[in-house]
Amino acid sequence: MVENMLDVEIWRGKETGRFETYRVPNGSSQTILDVVTWVQRNVEPALAYRFACRVGMCGSCAMTVNGRPRWTCRSHVSKVVKSGRLRIEPLYNMPRIKDLVVDMTPFFEKWQAARGQFKPSITRFDPMERISPDSMRRRAVDAGIECINCGVCHAACDVVAWNNDYLGPAALNRSWTLANDERDADRGGLLSTISRSGGCHSCHTHGSCVEDCPVGLNPAAGIAGLKRMTLTGLLRGDLG
Amino acid sequence: MTDARLYLLQRATAVLLAPLVLVHLGLILHAVEAGLSAAEILQRTRGSIAWATFYGLFVLAVAVHAPIGLRNVAREWLAWGGRWLNWATFLMGVLLLWLGARAVWAVVGGGL
């Protein structure tokens, strides 16, 4: 019996490099990460790639598959394969280190630049604040808080590709959850930070982040919310 | 000026321009359909405070709206930024204002 095989092109190298083609057995229910692991264990031991949890929680294994960024551990080959072929390359919009591994430093620096840290308004000695789970702001936080930092939305975003200063959908989604956190002490400072050049107003609302987010978040809606919040702040004179 | 202010100005002028553009297009269609000559059009517009206000507002809104959009395009597609981009944006606004003001004067001036 002839084994069902896949033709898998995998990027080898750094910024410059080439696609190498491998013949990989097309097993049932296998994921893209399974395919990459098979190549590394059976054909190309020097192939570099990242993964950790394999169950869609850690956000380490994102790669570009047939032109779209995906979490490879939860992407089934059968759903993304085109004419028996797979083309796997590193995430776009981040510097390439080796093969399928990108340097995520600029990505996380943007989280810092978007003031991604929570600023407490009380100390540990104060009584805990009571936040109603039904409040509008808490519901907005809940809708955005499950980000796994995989970088898929950042890689999918055209504005990130065009504008080096742009903070990107993941960092701004974090800002959105903080801006809606009633316990955060410096909402005005946060809104001023994301109103600078490359902040939320640079978003074109293309929606690629929504389209490709593996956990079904809607960063574009959060960014639209930030635009509304900053405009309200500006009209009220709260924003510098 | 912060990006938030530019964003606000561009959206506010867009809200203003939306009805103005529709009226302007309707006017062109009407003028063509009615077969009005240039002299007949000028006869209606010369000295008209209403048309001076309408097109004056139109030109002001365009002079604010368009340079901000061009600034964004230049920043994203030409990787242009900094003080020179701000000056270019300002100069584009002045140029549009000047050209627009001349056009408005040409159709409503003379009787005012």
Boltz contact constraints between the chains, C-beta under 6 A:
constraints:
  - contact:
      token1: [A, 162]
      token2: [B, 76]
      max_distance: 6.0
  - contact:
      token1: [A, 163]
      token2: [B, 76]
      max_distance: 6.0
  - contact:
      token1: [A, 195]
      token2: [B, 2]
      max_distance: 6.0
  - contact:
      token1: [A, 195]
      token2: [B, 3]
      max_distance: 6.0
  - contact:
      token1: [A, 195]
      token2: [B, 4]
      max_distance: 6.0
  - contact:
      token1: [A, 197]
      token2: [B, 3]
      max_distance: 6.0
  - contact:
      token1: [A, 199]
      token2: [B, 3]
      max_distance: 6.0
  - contact:
      token1: [A, 201]
      token2: [B, 3]
      max_distance: 6.0
  - contact:
      token1: [A, 201]
      token2: [B, 7]
      max_distance: 6.0
  - contact:
      token1: [A, 230]
      token2: [B, 4]
      max_distance: 6.0
  - contact:
      token1: [A, 231]
      token2: [B, 8]
      max_distance: 6.0
  - contact:
      token1: [A, 234]
      token2: [B, 4]
      max_distance: 6.0
  - contact:
      token1: [A, 234]
      token2: [B, 8]
      max_distance: 6.0
